[in-house]
């Protein structure tokens, strides 16, 4: 059996003669024969294997459980810490950071915004690097670096130093979403991936809960020489660094490099996920696929949807503790009252993951999450005299956090072609930044303490997001019908299609047997 490294070289150098006559391959009755340089590394791994036995449903179930326990917990920890580290500024604000750093007017909002500006800019190199380097190693290195950036926030002493710490944090955290989307999509079929995406994304909700507890705990620290919020940044930064090293050493870059799987299990897994027709690993950069991103309507609709969702999530994750404190609660109590937001986030995320796994209808699940978000935005905007109603509104708005993981999984499922996939996930991640840049800017000092314009923004963007998700559904129905009912050659079942066709790296638009899920 060839090693992954050997199969990579083999894929780049092997000619038609060494792999047999592909002109009669059943996959290529639908088009010209595949260029062997374009074939995914997974194809060569399977092709060189002597393990040709098909897996039984029982074996696949056991294999899924094995993979689940080895990769999902690591991704979950990474996502939990990226959320905690990102929103620590929110908790530090109620612990006296603004006063200690002598922040004026909108400087706190600007510090929150510059994190996402850096995040957005960093997605440009991420879109290039992720096709060239091992994904899990790139993720682990960035986790370590953002943990260091988090710890260094404790050394800030004015607005400028705080801004520098947030910018570095944004640069390194930019790797998290595209890396996890690409990694998750390698191990599961499209329907299987949905609940796994939801599990690691539920780290956001756990981060909200842990953040509240941690903030409360460090507010009990009374040290005249070193504030509680500074100790909080150091401790959590070190925790993140440890998780980063665990990621570097224990999260495989691809199934072919998973030390915890036997060679037979690797081949079983690769054959199982071949049905996705989205590939595992291919370093061959294709400019035509990059240009296709610019012309793909689905991606621009997805970008708009992500921005609308992220405007609301940016408001609620950055300012929820501040809003609760402005209801008249003391800072420690405000931190604890923010914890139910995490419970709502976890519940909604796991429910939609289960729902998509068994019913599909991703667009409908997005609408279902937006409805309570709209109600919450209404309570926050118009029920201003009722403290309980305002608090309920904040909790309800947290259901919208689940919509983002649907978008991530939707992108991973509906975009094929390695170059196009890497650029697309970076584009969607960058769109998340745009929304989060806009969201905090709706909180202006002149609107304190009610911040009514920001609350109305939450209401409006959720309504618009529900509409765009329905438009995406209509687009996918149209796109599938446009490809038509498969012909006798095109419509072969996955088992009847050759392995070459399943791994030849075509984009979703180029591949006539690729069907969009919605």
N, C-alpha and C positions, 0 to 999 in steps of 0.2 A: 504493500500500500504506500503510495507517495505521500510525503508530508505536505502540509499546506504550502510551505515555501517552495517545494519542488513543483507542486501543481501550478503555482503562480508562474514560475519560469516556463514550465511546460506549455501553459496556455498562451504565453507570449511568443513562443518559438515554433510550436508544432504546426506543420502544414497539413494540407488536405490528404496527402498520400498516407501519412502516418495515422490518420484517424478513420480511414475508410472513405468510400465514395459517398459524399453527402448529397449528391444530386438526386438520388432516389429516396432520400429521407422523407418519411411521411409528413414531417413538419413543414416541408418546403413545397408542398403542393399549393400553398397559399401565397407563395412569393418566391423571391430568389433565395438561393442557398445562403446559409449563415456565413459570415466572416468569422473564421476561427479565432481571430484576435479579439473579437467582441464577446465571445462566450464567457459567462460568469465563472469565477474560480470554483464555485460549487459544482458546476458541470464536470470540470476536470477531476475533481475529488471523487465524485460518484463514478465517473467513467473509468478511472483507474482502480476502482475498488473491486474486490472479488466477492463482495457481499451483495448478491443480487436478490436475496429473499425479501419479499414484500412483508411489511409489518402487519400484524393483526390489530384489530381495534383495541384489544386488551394490552398489547405491547405498546401501542401509541399512547394509551392512557397512562401507563406506568412511566413512559418516557417524558410525557408532559409534566407529570408530578415531579420527576427528577429535575427537569429544567427549571420548573417553577421555584423549587426550594433553593436552587443554586444561583439564579440570576435576579429574580424579582426582589428579594430582600435587599440586595445591594443597591438596585435602582431606587427602591423605596427610600432607603436611608439618604441617598444622594439628593433626591427631590425634597425630602423633609428638611434637610439642612440648607438647601438653596433657598427655600421659602423662609425659614427662620432667620438666616443671615441677612436676607433681603429686607425683611420687615422689622429687624431689631431696631432700626431707626424710629419706627412707629412707637415701640415700647420705650425706647430711650427718651423720647420726647416727653412722655408723662413722668419720667424719672428725673427730669431737670436738665437734660442735654441742652435745650434751647437757651436756658438761663446761663448755664455754665460756659457755653461757647459764645454767648452774647449775640445770638442770631437775631436779625432784624427783619421786620416785614415779611416778605415772601422767601427768605433765604432757606427756611426749612423745606418749603415746596420745591425750590430750585435744586436742593441737594437730592431730594427724592427723584426729581426729573432727570438730573444728569446721570444717575445710575442707568436709566433706560436709554438715554442718548448714547452712552458708551456701549450699552448692550446692543443697540441697533447697529452702530458702526462696526462692532466686532463680528456681526453676522456675515459681513462681506467676506472677510478671510475665512470664516468658518465654512462658508459655502464652497470654498476651494479646497481647504485643508482636509475636510472630512472624507473626500474621495481619495486622498493621497496617503493618509496615515491610518494606523490602526485605531478604530473608533473608541474602543474601551480605554486604551492607553491615553488618548487625547482627553477623554472625559476625566479619567483619574488625575491627570496632571493639572487640569483646570480646577478640579475640586480642591486639591492641595493648595493651589495658588489663591483661590478665593477664600479659603479658610485663613490663610496668612493675612489677606486683606481685611477680613473681618476682625481678626485680633488686633491689627494695626489701627483700627478705628479708635481703640482706647487711647491712642497717643495723640489724637486730634486735640487742638487747643483753640481753634478759631474756624470761621466759615471756610477759608481757603483749604485748610488741612482736611476738614470734613469732606469737602468736595473732591479732593484728590483720592481719599479712601473710597468714596462711593464710585468714582469713575473706574478705578482698578477692579472693584468688586463687580461692576457691570460688565467689564471686558471679559473677566474669567467666567462669570455665570452664564454668559451667552452661549457657551458650549452645551449646556445641560439639555435643553429641549430637543435640538436636532440630533444630538448623540443618542438620547434615550429613544427617540422615535425610530431611528435607524437600527439600533440594537434590538428593540422589541419586535420589530417587523421581521427580523431574521429567523426567529425561533418558532413562530406560530402562523397558522393560516389566518385569513382576515377576520373570520368570526371568532377564532380562539384568542386573537390578540386583544379584542375589546376589553374583556375583564382584566387582563394582565396590565394593560395600559392604566385602567382605573385603579388597580391596586397600588402601583407605584405613584400615581398621581394623588392618591389619598394621603400621601405624605404631606400635601399642602394643608389638609385639615388637621392632621396630627401636629403639624408645625404651629397652627393657630392655637391649639390647646397647650402644647408645650411652651409656646411663647408667652402665653398668659401666666402659666405657673412660674416660669423662669423669671419673668418680669416682677411678679409679686414677691418671689423669694429674694431677688437682689435688691428690691426696695426696702427689705428689712436690714440690709447692710448699711451701717452708719459709720463710715470711716472718713474723717475730715481730710485726710491726705489723698484718698483715692475713692472716687464716687462708685456707687453700686453699678451704674450703667457701664462704666469702664471695665469693671471686673466681669460683667456679663459678656461683653464683646470678646474678652480674652478667653474665657472658658469655652464659649460656644465656637470660637474660631479654632481652638485646639481640637475640639471634638470633630469639626469638619475636616481638619488635616488628617486625623486618624482614618476617617471614612474614605478620604481620598486615596490613602495608601492601600487600604483594603481593596478599593476599586482597581487600582493599578495592578495588583498582584493576583486578584481572584476573579475578576470579571473577564470572560473570554471576549476577544474581538469578533470572532465569528464562531458558528457551530463547529467548523472544521478544526478550530484550535482549542476546543473545550477538553481539558484534561480529565474531567469527571465523566466523560462519555467514552464508551468503547468505539472502535472504528465501525462496527456494525450499527451501533446506535446513531452515530453521526450520519451514516448513509440513510438509515431509516428516516431520520429527521429531515434531511435535505430532500429526499423524495417526497415526503409528506408536504413540505411547504412549497414545493415547486409549483403547486397549483396557483399560488399567488401571482406568478409570472412577473415578479418585481425584483428578483435577484437578491444576492447576498453580498458579493464583493467583486468589484471590477474597477481597476485603476485607470482604465482607458477613458480619458476625457474626450467628450464629443461636443464640439461647438454647436452642432445642429440641435442637440438636446437642450443646450443652454438657451438658444434662440426660441425653441418651442415653448419654454417657460413664459416668455414674453407674449406669446400669441395664444396662450391657453386660458380660455374664459373661466374654466373651473377654478384656476388658481387665483385669479383676480377677485372672483366672488368670495373665495375662501379668505383672501387677504382682507376684504371689506368686512366680512363676518368676524374675523379675529380682532380687527381694530375696534369694532363696536362692542364686542364682548369685553375686551381688555380695558376699555375706557371705564366701564363699571367696576371691573375687578380691581383696577388701579386705585379707584376712589376708595373702595371698601377695605382693601388690604392695607393701604398706606394710612388711612385716616380713621379707621373704625374705632381704635382706642381713643383717639382725640375727640371724635364725635360723642362717644359714651361719656368721656370725662366732662364734656361741655353740657351734659344733661344735669350736672351737679354732683357727680360722684367723685370721691377722692381717687387719686391715681392708683393705689393698690387695688381698690375695688373695681375701677375701670378696667384694669388688666384682667381681673378674674371674670368680669362680665363679658369680656370679648371671647372667652373660651367656647361658649355655645356656638359661636360662628364656625368653629372647627368641627363640631359635631354635625352641623348642617352640611358642611362641605364634604365630610367623609361619607355621610349617608347618601347624599345626592350623587356623589361620584360612583360609589359602589352600585347603586341602583341602576344608573344608566349603563354601566359596564355590563351588568347582568342582562339588562334589557336589550342592549345591542347584540350581545352574544346569541340570544334566543329569538329575537324578533327582527333584527336589523333596524330599519326605519330610523337611521341616525338623525335625519332632519326633524322627525317628530319628537325625538328625545330632546333635541335642542330647544324646540318650541316649548316642550313641557317644563324645561328648566327656566326658560325666560318668563313664563307666566308668574311664578312666585316672585321672580326678580322684579317684574313690573309692579306687582302688588306691594312689594317691599319699598320700591322707589316711591310709590304713591304715598305710603304711610310716612316715609321720611320727609316727603316734600310738603304734604298738605295737612298731616295730623300733628302739627307742630306744638300743640298745647298738651299733648298726651305723651308723657315720658315712656309709659309702657308700650304705646303704639309705635313710638320712634325706635325703641329697642327691638321690638318685633320686626320692624322694617329692616333694620340692619341685619338681623339673623336671616330673614327671608331672601335678601339680596345675595346671600352667600350660596344660594342654589346655582347661581350662574357660573360659579367656579367649575362645575361639572361639565359645562358646555365646551370648555377649552380642550379637555381631554378627548372629547368626541371629534373635535376639529383635528387634533393631532393624529388620532387613529384613522380618521377619514382620509387625511393627506397620505399617510403611510400606505393605505389600502388602494387608493385610486391613482397614484402616480407611479409609473414604471419607467425603467431606464435609469441606470445608476447616476449619471451626471444630472439628469433632470430631477431625480429624487433628492439628491444632496442639496441642490440649489433650492428646490421647493421647500424642504423642511427648514432651511435657513431663512427663506423668505417669510414663511408663516411665523417663525420665531421672531423675526424682525418686526412683523406686523403687531405681534404682542407688545413689543417695545413701544411702537407708535401709539397704541391705545393707552399704554401706561404713562407715556409722556403727556398726552392730552388730559387724562384723568386727573392727576394731581393739580394741574394748572387751573382746573375749575374751582379749586379751593383757594380763594383769594382772601387776604387778610381783611379787606374791607367788608367781606360777607360774614365774618365771625359775629356771634358764635353759632348761628343757625346754618350757615353755608347753603342756603336754599338753591342757588343756581347749580351747585354740584349735585344736589339731590335730584333735581329735575333732570339733569343730564343722565343719571342712572336710569330713570324711568324711560326717557326717550330712546336711549341707545338699546335698551332691552327690547323694546317694541320693534325697532328697526332690525335688530339681529334676528328676531323670529321671522320677519318677512324675508330676509335674505336667505335664511336656511330653507325656506319653502321654494324660493327661486332656484337654489342649488338642486333641490330634489327634482324640479321640473327639467332643469338642464340635463341631469344624469339620465332621466327617462328618455329625453330626446336623443342624447348622445348614443345610448344603447340601441334605440330604434334605428338611428341613422346607420349603424353598422349592419343592420338588417338581420334577418333570420339566417344563421350560419348555413353555408352550403354543405354538401356532403363531405368536402375536404376540410373546410374551415370548422365545421361543427363537430369534429371528432371530440370524444370525451378526453379528459386529461390523460387517462390511461392509454388512449390511442395516439396521442400526440407524442412525437419523439422528445427525448430529453433535451436535445439541442434546441428545439423550439421553445421549451419552457425556460431555458437559461440564456437565450441569445441576446438579451439586453435591449430589446425593442422598447420604445416608450408605449404608454397606454394608447396613444393615438395611432402609432404605427402598427401595433399588433391587432389584427382583425379578430382574434379570439379573446381579447381582453374585454372584460365586462366591468363596468363601474358599479360599485355598491352604494346604496343610499338608504 
